[in-house]
Amino acid sequence: MTLEELRIRRNMSQQQLANITGLTQGYISALERGAKNNPGQVVVKKLASALNVQRDVVLGLFPDTLPVLEKT
């Protein structure tokens, strides 16, 4: 599942995801388009937390069938 699919599945706009993660909307757009790849661990952690999935799902290593992380 792509970052865009994860975001849409959570009913978020790019701007909403940007606001939650502290990233820019442009950076999220670039990640979704593939213009930027290989995000750092901090970015992956922020995206996973905001989308409420495990980091491997954000990286596309596993489908979004893994258990949802509990917010603490």
N, C-alpha and C positions, 0 to 999 in steps of 0.2 A: 504494500500500500504506500502510495506516495505521500509526501508532506501535504500537498494540496488536498488529497483525498481525506487524510486525517483531519485537517483543518475544517473542511466542508462537513465532514461527518459529525463534527462537534458544533456545527452551526456557527462558525466564527468567520469573520472577515479577516483579511490580511492585517488590517489596521487594529482590530481587536487583539489578534495574536501578538502583534507588535507591542501594543500597550501592556499586555500581560507579561511578556518576556523582557521588555526593555530593549528589544532589537528594533530596527527601523522597518517600516513597511517595505521599503525598497530592497532591503536585504532579504526579507522573507520572500518577496517576489522573485528575486534572483535565485534563491535556493529552489523554489518551486519550478522555475524555468530551466534549471540546470546550468545557469550562467555562473553560479557559485556552487562549488561542491566541496566535499570533505570539510564540513564545519567542525570546529574544535569541540572539545569535551564540554566546555562551559555552555556553548550554544546548544548542543544536543541535550544537555541536562535541562536547560530552560525550556526548550521546546517540548520535551517529554513531560515535564511537570505541568506546563500550560495545557497540553493536550491530554493529560492524564493517562499516559501510556508508558511502557518501559522504553528505555533508551534505544534498545535494539530495534524496536518498532519504528522509531524516528529514522534510524539509519537504513531502514528497509531490509533488515536481516531476517525479520520474522513478520508474518502477517499480524494484523491487529486482532488476534484471537487469544492473546495472552491476558492474564488477569489485569484488571485496572488497578493502578496503584492507589492506595488509600492516602488521602491528604492528611498530614499530621500537623 
